[in-house]
């Protein structure tokens, strides 16, 4: 899912060597300082909760990640600017492979019928926290509204003003 920032706000690197043949399961939760930094990064008023349950399984030369995450976010309503609280969550799967394999797969021409290329395993680690944050970022509503609030665009000013040529048209008829 792209390159991660040098110091991710919710970094949870997992050493691939820790993932045994039967896999590894873990739960991760953002602490208050991480939630504050993530809220800033994602343009949220507040990130009240971020939790994920993860399963890492060996798959060939790589690793398969399956994650279920939940979050509670607060955003400003685009109409009233009042706070809007949303419960978000989803399940996703990602494949990770050796960096050279992931780079080679990324160079292949885009084919929508083929599965996404694996994410690179960098430095023998997978950052499962950053993977969750990327999924959260995709789920955030870019135009949150309070329930029952509807945006009514302002009337077009040109429709409200009399056409400036209407006065000229009136003069033309007087000749």
N, C-alpha and C positions, 0 to 999 in steps of 0.2 A: 504494500500500500504506500509506496513512495518512501523517501528517506525521512527519518525522524529527526527532530531537533536535537542539538548536541546535549541538552539537559532537559529531557521531557518532564513535564509537570507531574505525570503519573507513571513514571518509569518503573516497570516491574520486569527486569531482565531475568530470564530463566536460562540457566546453563543447560545446554542440550545434553551434556553428560549426566545430568540428574534424571533424565527421562529414561526409565528402564524399559525393558521389552513389554511390560504390561502397561506402560504409560504413566502419566502423572496427572493428578487432579489437584486443583487448588482454588481457593476463593480469594479475591482481592477487593479491597475497600479503600476509597480515597479518604485521607484524613482532612481535617479542616483547612490546613495550609495548602494542600494539593487542590482541594475544591476551589479555593479562592483564586489560585493561579490559573486553573483550568477555566473558571468563569471569565477571567480577563481574556485569556487566549481565544475563547469561543464567543466572546461578545454577549455573555449572559449577565443578567442582573445578579444572579446567584445560582450556584450549583449546590443544592441541599444534600444530595446523596448520589453516589456512584458506586455500584457494586457489580461484580462479575464472578460467575462460576465457570471455571475453565477446565478443559480436558485436553491434554497433549498426548498424542499417540505416534509412535514411530510408523512411518510409511515409506518403504523403500529406503532411499538414501536421505529422505527428508522427514519432516514432522508435520502432522495434521493437528490443527488447533480448532476445537469446537468451543464456543463461548456463548453463554447466556448472560446478558447484562441488563441492569435496570438503573434508572436515574430519575431524579426529581430536579427540574430546572425552573428558574424564574426568569421571565423575560418581560420587557415592556410591550404593552399592547400598541400596535402600530396606529391605532385610531385614537385611543384615549390616554395613552402613556401610563395607564394603571398596570400594576404587576399582574402577570398571567403565570399561573403555576401549571406545569405539565409533567405528567408521568410518562417517561419514555422507556423503551426496552426492546430487545430483539435477541435473536439467536443468529450467529454467523459461523462460517467455517472458513479457514484460511489454510493454505498449504505453504510450507517453508521448505526450501531446499538449499544445498550448498551454494554459496555466492556465485561461483562460476556458472553453475547450471541455471540459476535465476537470471543472470545477465544474458546468457545465450538465449534463453526463452523469451526475454524481453525484446531481443532484436528480431525475432520472427515477426513476419507481417501479421497485422491484426486480423483475426478471424473470429467472428462472433459466435460460431458454433463450437469453438474449442475452449476448454476450461482456461481460466486465467493462469498465467505462469506463476510459479511459486515465488513467494517473497524470499529475499536472501537471508540466510543465517549468517549474521555478521559477528565475528569474534567468538564463535562458538555459543552465541546467545540469541534468544528470541525475546523481544520486548513485548510481552503480552498486554501490559498496561497501555502502551501506545496504540496497539491494535484496537483495544476497547475504545479509546478516545476517538480514534478515526471513525469508528462506527457511530459513536454518539454524535460527532460533528455532522455526519450525514443525516441523522434523524431529527436534528433541531429544525423547528419550523422557522423559515426565514421571515415570515410575516405573521407573528402571533396576534390573535385577537381575543379579547374577553368574550365569553359566551354571550350570545345575543346582540353583540355590537356589530353593526354593519357600516362599512365605509361608504359615504355618499360623496362623490366627487363634487367640487364646487362648480357652479354653473359657469359655462364658458363666457368670459367677459365680452367677446365679440358678439355673441348673441344678445347680450343684455344692452349693448350700446346700439344706437341707431346707426345704420350704415352711413358713412360720411358722403357717399355718392347719392344718397336718397335726396338730399337737399338740392344737389345739382340737377337731378332728374325733375324735381318740382319746378325749378327755374326754367328748364327747357320747355315745359308745357305752357308757360305763360307767354311766350313770344308770339 
